[in-house]
Amino acid sequence: MKLLVSLFEKKHNCWSRIIALKIQDFYEVSSPNDPPCVKAVPSNGSIILVCMTLLWSFSLNRSHEGPSMEVGQKNIFSGGTNNAEAFGGSFICHSTVNQINSKGIWFGDDPLTHYLPVFLVQLFLMFIFTHMFYLIIKPLGQPSFVSQVLGGVTLGPSFLGLNTTFADKIDPAIAFRSGKRTYAIGILGYFVPYLFSKVVVYILTRSGSLDHDVSVMLPIVIEVQCITAFPVITRFLSELQILNSEIGRLATSSSLVSEVCYMLNITVTFFMRLSLTKSIVVSIGSFLSTALLAVFVIFVIHPVALWAIQQSPEGKPVQEIYISGVLLTLLLCGLLGEIIGINALIVSFCIGLAIPDGPPLGAALVDKLDCFVSLVFLPMLFLIVGLRTDVYAIQKMKNIAGIELVICAAFCGKILGALLPLLYLRVPIRDAFSLGFILNIKGTVEMAVLIDLKLKKMMNDECFTIMVLTLLFISVFVSLIVKALYDPSKRFLAYKRRTIMHQQSVEQFRILACIHKEDNVLAILNLLSASNSNEASPIDLVVLQLIKLVGRSSSLLVAHVPRKMSAKHPTQTEKIFNSFTKFADAYKEKVTLHYYKGISPYATMHNDVCYLALEKRTTFIIIPFHKQWILGRATDSFVPFQQLNKKVLEKAPCSVGVLIDRGTQKKFWCGYAKESSYQVAMLFFGGADDREALSYARRMLDQPYVHITLFHFTSPTQIVGGTERSKMLDTQILSEFRLKAFQNERVSFKDETILNGRDVITVFEYMDSCHDLVMVGRRHADSKVMSELYKWKHGELGVVGEVLVSYNVGAQTSILVVQQQIKYWGSRDTEESYI
């Protein structure tokens, strides 16, 4: 910690000196001139405290605006006779405004006279020396603090610190996959509001109705308002749970295009001003140094990051050396950027773009850094903004009107920029307006720009307060409007019946199989094998792997493109898709495969499922149950998957089947395997869902090695509620099933007469455990029997499904709970006629 103390004492700033002494007290240093005697290794909380103190020191340095004062003046601190003695020596308090960032060597600025470049140099050297010594002493079994002490000794006065110059200066104490409309929206979404607001500013400036200070601020207002920050957009979409909706994906990709336009605009403007105010040597040098840094990021950092990912086996943690390498590269490039005059924040953003998102490397970085940034740094930023906002600084209504007029012009321009291409493409007007409002959302990036301008005295208090309050109002207003206008689930409405029951016998059987992990594959493959894929009605299978969004900002739904050459160590995705490829090979041309990966948050994962089912005109969705069985015993359930299943059942545009795999299936059952058979039990009580399940069983009748047992439950009283029409449809489909199964030795019938719910459970308990699959409908209309079962168990699987799962009926049996399509466009009667 002597290094940190030296860092604070280096510039002899009075406030920094106080903080330095507080750190010494915290670590129980006996004397400022003696070596520290740390009695205990600091905890993570201590490290966080020191980091927060560093940030506090920087904020004090930036906000300190008092004149330079010699020590001993009475108005520095109240009390005490000699402040110099209290702090152990003479020092000078001086203003440090604009001494954080360097303008760059091309502008005659010494980077090492500014705090951020010096701090980056110090961190860089600490990192290099401590890790170098750690690699040397690690084989000797020495603890890590030894390498840290040795690094400090090397940087201290014993070695490198002997050089006075060294001691004085170094002493340490995505987006574009959506096609042409993305580019059109992104480009128009930036330049239309930019032109609109420029026209308004020109008119206001010519009229001379505004104060001079406000008129000077208007170009800055335009830049802030025209920003469409990708991090802000993705965070807003994630909080509204529409990140992976159609408009959400379009907004994220369009915001990236707009950001590129913004960066190109300010870059061109900067170099034009540079060429007019500086010599040709400075202009060329600044341009070439910036270009070389960009080339280094693109052609060195990015390939090295890809190499590190290839060296990290899937499912295993990323090695610390790769994480350390990324952080070291970040410090080095930030330092280089400050040296040539580029803000370290911009360089850090470019480094983040060069690091591939998602697991393993991107996810590991997010896991280590995101929590502290989200819970400490971001709230601290907004707190600083709030502390700098003074509503009493607003004095003149004409200034408010002028700034608000510019903001309104930019706001309307963004909406118009989004509307024009979407209306041309015949996108619904509500969705087009929703996208326009989303692109106007403001947040962290804009607030950071405002506070930076405020601290650099490029924006006065009045303009700053007006901008902060306006951006806050826009965010609240946009959130309410988008919630009211856009509901992605309304898009998941098919224009016709998409059920197995209504499917023609010569149509393709379109199935969407959802996979979370490799354990889900075998049970789904066995169900598909029993589904009787044939030349008259082949299976069109879409396999969707659902992956949690980790280590990236935007969601993704893309078709999987297999590698040209098989990998020595295939990923989990490749293993899953390879299994389905073998299944398709077994059935030759009777199965068509499509592979997709959906990467999204758990809360909105159902959007990927429903969207793909609608686009592919799917008839039946298969989703795994949220509980997992190992050797016939249920393990803990996974709540996010349970919520996913509920939302899919609620919003799916077709029929859905929840597959409960008991974990006892050992091998893939192929429909052509003569030595084995597939035993199916069909439980029929009545209702639309039972009819859908029986329709699926009827399709299996033509599979030569599938044996079906139909359990038909009857009762002297009403076994399930429903209309007379529903009961007529039950009788009709039962008669057709019996007729088709007539003289079929692989089909058997069992009529079970029951009086109450206890009788149903008794039948379940005495069912043979030889079945491979039990099928049942999810919903059953209310009746006396169902009410009694409901008292025992109820949940997302329906009354009967929950009883089957909870009572462990048939421990060796998988269960398929079927729900028929709930609604479609123009439907009024849930019991549509059976065709």
C-alpha positions, 0 to 999 in steps of 0.5 A: 500500500506504500505504492498507493500512498505514494501515488496520492502524495506525488502531486502534493495536492492537499486533499489527496494528502489527506486521503493518503494519510487515511489509507495509512491509518487504515493499514496501520502504518507506523510512520509516513517515513517508515516501511508499512507494517501491515498486520493482516492481508486486506480483504476484498472489502478493503480493496474495494474501499481503496478503489472507491477512495481513488475514485473519490480523489479523482472526483475531488481533483476534477471538482477542485476550483479554488485558487493556489494557496500556500500552506499556513493560510487559515482559510484552508482548514478550520482549527489547528495552528499549523496545518503543515505540521499536522500533515508531516511537511510543507505542501501546496494546494492547487487547482487541477481542473482539466488535468485528468486526460491528456490532449496528446503529444501531437498537441504539445502535451506531456501525457505524464503530467496528467493523472489518468496516463500516470495512473495507467502507467503505474497500473501497467508497471505494477501488473508487469512486475508482480506477474513476472515475479509470480511466474518465477516463484510459483514453481517454488510454492510461494504465496502471491503476496511475495511477488507483489512485495518484490514488484514493489521493491523493484519499482521502489528506491532500491532499484528503479527508483534510484533514477530520479526521473523514473521516481518522479514520473512513474513512482506508483503508489456487431450488428449488421446481420439484419440486412439493408433495412438496418443500414437504412434505419441506422443512417436515417436515424442519425442524419435526419435528426442531425439535419433537423436540429441543425436547421433549428439551431441556425434559425435560433442563432440568426434570430439572436433571441438566446443568451450567448452562453446558451447559443454556444452550447447548442451544437453540443446539445445536438451531438448529445441528442443525436447519439443512439448509444448501443449499451443504452438501447440494449439495457432498455430493451432487456429491462422491458423484456423485448431484447430478442423480439423482432423490433428489439433485434432491429433496434440493437443493430440499427443503434450500432449503425447510428453509433458508427455514423456518429463516430465518423461525423465527429472524427471527420469534424475533428480532423477538419478542424485540426487541419485548419488550426495545426501544422500538416505534420501534427495532422498527419501524425495524429491521423497515422497514430490513430490508424496504427492503434486501430490496426493493432486492435483489429489485426493483433488483439482480435486474432489473439482473443480468438486464439485464446478462446480456441485454447479454452475447452468448453465447459471449463473456466477460462485460465487466469492468464487470458483474463490477465492478458485482456486487462493488461492489454486494456491498460496498455492500449488506454495508455497509448490512446492517452499519449496520442490524444484519444480518450482512454474510454473510447479506446476501452470501448474499441477493445471491448468490440475486439474481444468476441462476446459470449462464452468463454472469454466474454462471459468470464470478463463479464462475470468478473467485472460486471457486478462491481461496475453495475452496482458501484460505478454506474450508481456513482455516476448517476449520483454525481450527475444528481449532485451537479444538477441545480434546478435554481440555475435555470433563470430564463425561460427563453433559454429553456425554450431554445434548448427544448426546441432543438431537442424536440427537432432531434426527437421527431427526426429520429422517429421520422428516420425510423418510420420512413424505411419501415413504412416502405417495407410495410411494417405495422405502424405501431411497430414502426413508431415503437422503434422510433421511440426506442431509438430516442431512449437516453441513459448512461452514455449520455449522462457520462457525456454531460458530466464530462462536459460539465467538469471540463467547463464546456457547459454551464450550470443552466444548460447542464440542468436543462439537459439532465432533466429533459433526458430524464423526462424523455426516458420516462416518457419513452418507456411508457409509450413503448410499453403501451405500443409494442407487445411482441406476443401479439405477433405470435398469432397464426392465421390458421389452425396449426394442430396435429388434429387438423393436419392433412395426412399428406402434409409435412409434419412440422416440428420445433424441438427445443434443446437446453443441453445434451441430456435433452436429446435422447428422449426427443429423438426417441419421440421423433422416431415414433412419430412415423416419418414417411414419404407421404408425410415427412417430418420437417424438423427445426432444432433450436438450442436455447442458450442463456445470454452471457458476456454479450449485450444483444440477443441472437437467433441465427441458423447454425452453420457447421464447420467444413472440417470436424473438430477434434474437440466438438462443442456442446452445440456440435454434439447436439446437432450431430446427434440429430444429423445421425437421426436424419441419416437413419431416415434418409429423405423422410426427415428435413433438418434445420439448426438454429441457436437462440441466445437470449435472457431467460426472461425473454427466451420464449420469444425465440421459440414462438417467433421461430415456430411462427416463421417456420409454420410449425405444427408442434413444439417440443420443450423439455420439462424444467425438472431433471431425473437421474436414475429415476429420481427427480433432482432440483428443478430449474425455475427459469426453464419453468417460467419459459415453459409457462410462457411458451404454453401461453403464447405459442402459435401452435400445439405444444408438448412438454416432454418429461424425461425420467433419465432412464432411456439408455440408447436411441430407439430407431423405428427400423430396429426389429429387435426392439419396440416402443411402448406408448400409453395414451390416457384419454379423459376428454377435451381439446388437449386429449384430442390433440394427444390422441391425434398424435398417437393416431399418427404413430399407428402406422409406425410398425414397431410402436405399440399403443395402449389407449386408456379411456376413462369413463364415469357414471357422472361427468368426468370432465366438463365442457360443452355438448359439442366438445363431447361430440368431438371426443366421441368422433375422434375415439371412433375414428381411432378405433376404426383405424386401429381395427385388427391392429395387434399393436393396439390395445384398449382399456376402459377404466370406469372411475367414480372420484379422483382417488380412483384415477390415482389408483389406475395410475399406481397399477399401470405397467411400468413397461411403457416408454411413453405416457401421453395425456392432454394438459387442460381438462374442464372442471368437474367433480373428479378434476376438482378432487385431483386439483386439491392434490396437485396442480401446476403448469402441466395441468391436473393429470400431468402434475399427478403423473409426475409427482406420484412417480407413476411408471418410474421408467416412463417418459411423459408427454403433456400435450396442449392444443393450439389455444387461439389463432387469427379470427377464432372465437370458439375454442372447440372448432369443428374437427375436419 
